[in-house]
């Protein structure tokens, strides 16, 4: 027996099913289907696409798209792959729902740990991040862009950046307001835009990046992979892993990268950073911004 086959057979049915999903970009709807399969082995593997859709609370075309997203020609091919896993689950005393959920949640955290480890390796050579920090620190004003699911990341970065930079403009609303904000920033002397573009990539984000380039603004984008469709529209791509094991993506590594870039900005202008931070702390103390001093 080949060692690879032996390792496959030693894994639990839940682990084999999780491995089937691993490495594929699934939408929230598709993850609901995956979750139903995990929660209802082995019987779910023998359902028709119509029955699976009804029980998972999605449409039948969503089930077909789910199968294709996993690399199968359609749902029948996926079902053929699921049935051996389901049969082994029936023969081997299947995991309890609690065990299945625990394994799945642990797998999600483990995937995030791997993303952080990858970021750690990337920062072994911090030249790119340090250079970006200098450029962002020198751009006055500095525009930070994040639309849809990326908005909280942009808001986190901008909130902290305002403590060490004299003019930070955070753009989280789409539509024509993005064009207004970019035009105003360029007119005011801004030279750089930092964008967060998490999957699924908002079309408005891509359009904003292209408009920024037309204005002559330089741009850096924090995203999940280096070869994003809009890589040619930006000057610097900072790829960092995104957790995709849960119904909604998780962003441990992008948040850490954002904090690293903030540190690079602070180090690029140490005197200004110290002055800004001291001024803020004086106001915070005088006005009692925080409890537990």
N, C-alpha and C positions, 0 to 999 in steps of 0.2 A: 504493500500500500504506500502510495506517495505521502510524504510528510504533510504536504498541503491539504490532501484529502483527509488525513487523520486529524489535523488541526480543525478543519471545518466540521467534522463529525463530533469533535469534543465540545464544540460551542453549543450553548443552549439554543433552543428554537428562537427565543427572543433575541439573542445576540446575532443569530443568522439573519433574522428579519431586519434588525437595525443596520446590519452590514449592507443589506440590499438597498436601503435608503441612503446610506452614507455617501457623501461626495456629490450629491445631486441638489441643485437649487430648486426647491419646492416652494410654491406659493402657500399662503395660509390655508386656502381651501384644500390644496393637495395634502398638506400636513394633517388636516382633519381626517382625511381618508387613511393616511398612514397610521394615525393614532387609533382609528377604529380597528384596523387590522391587528395592531399590537394588543388591543384590549380584548379582542374576540377571536384569538386563535383557539382551536383550529377551524371552527365552523366558517369563519369569514372567508377563508381561502377557497371555499366551494360555492360561494354566491355568484350569481350572474352580475353583470355590470349594473343592471337596473336595480337589483336587490341591494347591492352594496351601496349604490348611490342613495337609495331611500333610507337605509339604516344609518349611513354616515351623515345624512342631512345635506347632500350636495346634489348636483345635477348629474345625469348619466354622461354627458360629454366631459364633465370634470373628471370622471373616473377614467375615461379614455385618455385624456390629456395627462393624467397622473401616470398611467402606464408608460406613455411615450416619454415623459420626463425622466423616468427611471431607465430609459434606454431600450424598452421593448417595442415591438411593432404594433402592439395594441393590448387590450385587456386580456384576451385569451392567452397570449404568450406570458403575460405577467402571472396569470392564474396557474399556468403550468409550473412556473418557478415557485409559486407559493405552496403548492400542494405537498411536495416532499417535506417542507418545513412544518406544515400543518400536521402531517401524518406522524412525524417524529415527535411533535408536541403531544399528540394524542397517546402515543406509545410510551412516552417518558414522563408521565405525570406532569402535565403542563404547569408552568409557573402560575402562581396566584396573581390576581390583578395587582395586588400590592407589590409583589416582586417585579412584575413587568414594569410598573410605573417607576419603582425605585431604580431599576436597571436603566430605564430610558433617561431619567433625570441625571443619574450619575454619568451616563454617556454624554449628555449635553455639557455637563461641567468639565468632563475630561476633554471634550473637543475645544472648549474655551481655554483650557490650560495649554493645549497644543498651540492655539493661536498666540497666546502670550509667549510661549517658548520661541515661536517663529519670530515674533517681534524682538525678543531678546537677542536672537542671532542677527537680525537685521541691524540692530543698533551697535553691533560690534564695530562697525564702521559708521560713526555718527556724522560723517562729513555732510551728507545731503541735508539732514535735519538741522544741523548747526547753520548751514548756509541759508536754509529757508528761514530760520529764526532771525537772522540778520536782515534779510530782505523784508520780512513782515514788520519787524521793529522799525525799519526806516520808512515804511509806507504810511504817510499821514494824509488823509485818513486810511484806515485799514478796513476793508469790507470782508465780512464773514457770511457765507451763504450756506443755508441748509433748508431744503424744502421737504415737505411731507415727513416721512419717517426719520429723515436726517436732521430735522429741525432741532430736536433736543440736544444733539451733539454740537450744532452750531451755537446754540444758546449757552451751553456750558462753556465752550471755548471763549465766546465773546464776553460772558460775565466775568471770567477770570482775566481776560486780556485787558479789559477796561481798568483794571487795578494797576496796570503797568504801562499802558499806552494812552496817549492823550486823546485819540479820536478813533474809536472802534464802532463800526456800523454793522449791526447784525440784521440780515435779511432772511426772514423765514416765511414770508407770504409770497405766493406766486403771482402770476399774471403780469400786467403791465407795470405794477409797482416795482418789480425787479429791475426793469429797464431804467426806470426813473432813478432808483438808488444807485445803480452802476454809473449812470451818466453823471449824477451829482458827485459821486466819489471821484470820478476821473477829472471833472471840472475843478474840484477842490484840491487837486494835486496828488490824489492817491495813485499808487503804482502797482499794488498787488491786491489780489483777491484770494482768500482761502475758502475752499468749498468742501463740504462733506456730501458725498454721494454714495449712500448705501443702497444695496439692491432691495427692491427692484428700482432701477434708476429712473427718477422722475424726468419726463420729457422736458419739463420746464427748467430743470437744472442744466440739462445739455444745451438748451437754447440760450440760457443765461451765460454759460461759459463761452459760447460762440460769440455772443454779443460783446462780452468783455474783451475778447480778442480783437474784435472789430474796433473797439475804442482804444486799443493799445495797452490795456491792462494786462499785466502778467498774472498767471493763475496757478495755484497748486490745489490738488484735489486729494482728499483722503477717501479712499474707496477700498473695495475688498480684494481685487485682483489687479495685476499690472496691465493686462491687456483688455481694458474696458473699451467699449465702442467709441468713446469720446476722448481717447488718449491723445489723439492728434490735435485736439482743440485746447489743450492745456500745456503749460510749460513744465510742470512737475507732477508726477503721480506718486503718491505715497500709499502703496498697497498694504493692507493689514487684514488678517483673518476675521471673519464675521461668523458668529455661532448660528447654525441653521438647523439644530436638532429639535427645537421647540416650535410651537405653532407660530410664534413671532421670533424674528432674529434677535440675538443678543450681541452686545457691543462692548465687551470687556476690553479687548485689545484696542479698538479705535479710541476709547476714552483714555487709555493709558498713553497712546500715541499723541493725542491732543495735549495731555499734560506735559509730555516730553517737549513738544513744539513750544508750548508756553514757557517752559524752562529755558529753551534756546533763545526765545525772544527776550526774556529777562536778562540772561547772561550777555546778550548782544548790546544792551544799553544799561549797564549796571547803575550808573549814577541816576538816570531817569527813573529806573525801577525803584531804587531806594527812596527817592524823593516822593514818588507817587504812593508807595506803600505807607510811608510815614504819615503823609497827609491824610490818607484814608483812615489809618488807625486813630489819628487824633480826632477826626470827625466821629468815627464809630464809638470811641470812648466818651466823647462829650455828649453825644445824642443817645447813648445807651442802645446801640443797635442789637446787642446780644445779651443773653442771660448767662449767668454762671461765670462772671469774670473772676 
